Structures are given as C-alpha cells and as structure tokens.
Amino acid sequence: MCCSLHPSTLKASIIVGTYRSLVSPCPSCPFAPLPQEYTFARSVTATVCLHPLDI
C-alpha cells in the first residue's frame, strides 16, 4: 500500500504522524531513501511514505 499515491497527492492529504524504521519501509518507492524517518499520511485509499524533504 505504501507509496501508491503520488507525492503531490500527499500534500492534499492529512498528515497523521511519522514513524521510524530500521529497515526500508517502502521498497517500492523510488523517491524514498532507505532507513530514515518517513512521514505517512492516510487517505481513503492508501498510506503513503514520503521523504521528509519532499513535504
């Protein structure tokens, strides 16, 4: 489900928090680096991971 929305869509979504992971939380995200803190936003369809600098 991660990163099924485009980063620009995330800006229009409600940011509900951040989380940290010791492993890559978004292996399918070409724009998300490996182990770091990611912002996640929940929309009606998916949860999106995005690099903090992209917010």
Backbone bond lengths (Angstrom), bond angles and torsions (degrees), N, CA, C in turn:
res aa  C-N    CA-C-N  psi(-1)  N-CA   C-N-CA  omega(-1)  CA-C   N-CA-C  phi
1 M - - - 1.467 - - 1.523 110.49 -
2 C 1.330 115.06 -23.79 1.449 118.39 -175.66 1.523 112.41 -63.54
3 C 1.284 115.03 136.51 1.457 121.75 175.30 1.521 113.87 62.88
4 S 1.317 117.32 31.04 1.455 118.61 178.09 1.529 109.46 -84.85
5 L 1.341 115.61 -7.16 1.458 120.18 177.04 1.522 108.70 -111.94
6 H 1.301 115.91 151.30 1.456 120.46 179.56 1.534 109.31 -74.16
7 P 1.355 117.74 147.87 1.458 121.29 179.00 1.530 114.16 -50.24
8 S 1.317 117.36 -35.64 1.458 120.12 -178.86 1.520 110.18 -67.13
9 T 1.332 116.33 -27.38 1.463 120.54 178.80 1.518 109.52 -72.26
10 L 1.332 116.08 -31.69 1.453 120.73 -178.70 1.516 111.57 -61.39
11 K 1.330 116.05 -36.90 1.451 120.15 -178.49 1.527 111.72 -61.92
12 A 1.313 116.63 -25.77 1.451 120.75 -179.31 1.524 111.67 -91.48
13 S 1.329 115.05 -2.81 1.458 119.86 -179.54 1.523 110.21 -97.73
14 I 1.316 115.75 167.00 1.455 119.96 178.58 1.521 109.45 -87.24
15 I 1.333 116.01 122.27 1.455 119.60 178.70 1.527 107.57 -79.37
16 V 1.315 116.11 119.99 1.457 120.13 -174.71 1.518 113.62 -102.76
17 G 1.322 118.15 -5.00 1.446 118.91 177.66 1.507 113.34 156.99
18 T 1.334 115.44 -175.13 1.454 120.41 177.57 1.521 108.68 -131.16
19 Y 1.295 116.34 160.97 1.459 119.22 176.29 1.512 109.08 -146.17
20 R 1.323 115.25 158.98 1.453 120.06 179.31 1.523 108.08 -117.63
21 S 1.308 115.10 149.68 1.455 118.99 179.29 1.520 109.73 -143.14
22 L 1.331 115.87 146.10 1.460 119.93 179.20 1.518 111.01 -88.48
23 V 1.318 115.90 -10.20 1.462 120.59 177.32 1.525 107.43 -125.21
24 S 1.307 116.57 165.97 1.454 120.40 -178.52 1.527 110.58 -64.20
25 P 1.338 117.89 115.19 1.449 121.87 -179.76 1.527 112.77 -79.68
26 C 1.330 115.51 -17.17 1.459 119.48 -177.23 1.515 111.16 -133.38
27 P 1.334 118.46 71.92 1.457 120.90 -178.64 1.522 113.10 -62.51
28 S 1.320 117.09 -20.20 1.452 119.66 -177.84 1.531 112.17 -95.79
29 C 1.338 116.52 4.79 1.463 120.07 -178.69 1.513 111.16 -95.11
30 P 1.301 119.12 110.77 1.458 121.30 178.52 1.524 111.33 -70.39
31 F 1.338 117.91 -21.81 1.458 121.10 -177.29 1.523 113.10 -99.86
32 A 1.339 117.00 0.84 1.463 119.80 -179.66 1.524 110.72 -107.46
33 P 1.322 116.47 119.16 1.468 120.93 178.31 1.526 110.83 -64.15
34 L 1.328 116.26 169.41 1.457 120.32 178.02 1.524 110.19 -75.67
35 P 1.345 119.64 -162.78 1.465 122.28 -165.37 1.530 117.00 -29.23
36 Q 1.280 117.57 108.16 1.456 123.96 177.54 1.513 108.44 -161.22
37 E 1.308 114.74 -178.65 1.458 118.57 175.79 1.519 107.41 -89.57
38 Y 1.311 116.81 131.57 1.453 120.91 -179.18 1.525 109.85 -118.63
39 T 1.290 115.21 147.97 1.454 119.85 174.21 1.521 106.08 -91.23
40 F 1.323 116.74 138.53 1.456 117.19 176.84 1.523 109.10 -125.85
41 A 1.297 115.86 142.75 1.450 121.35 179.16 1.516 108.21 -131.09
42 R 1.311 115.60 137.28 1.455 118.64 -179.28 1.524 109.84 -103.65
43 S 1.310 114.77 127.16 1.455 119.53 176.30 1.519 106.20 -109.68
44 V 1.301 117.86 -169.50 1.455 120.21 179.94 1.518 110.98 -76.21
45 T 1.335 116.45 -10.00 1.454 118.55 -175.72 1.518 115.22 -118.92
46 A 1.340 117.43 -29.21 1.456 117.62 -174.12 1.518 113.26 -161.21
47 T 1.315 114.79 169.04 1.456 121.32 173.68 1.521 106.34 -107.38
48 V 1.311 116.99 132.41 1.448 121.52 -174.71 1.522 111.94 -116.23
49 C 1.324 115.67 136.60 1.460 120.59 176.44 1.521 107.28 -103.88
50 L 1.318 115.40 139.85 1.449 118.50 -178.89 1.516 109.03 -148.29
51 H 1.334 116.08 142.03 1.451 120.42 178.57 1.528 108.87 -64.19
52 P 1.338 118.53 136.65 1.472 122.11 -178.36 1.532 113.79 -51.10
53 L 1.325 117.66 -34.84 1.458 120.87 -178.58 1.517 112.72 -71.55
54 D 1.328 116.71 -13.40 1.459 119.89 -178.94 1.528 112.08 -89.57
55 I 1.322 116.16 -8.26 1.471 118.71 -177.09 1.520 110.44 -73.22
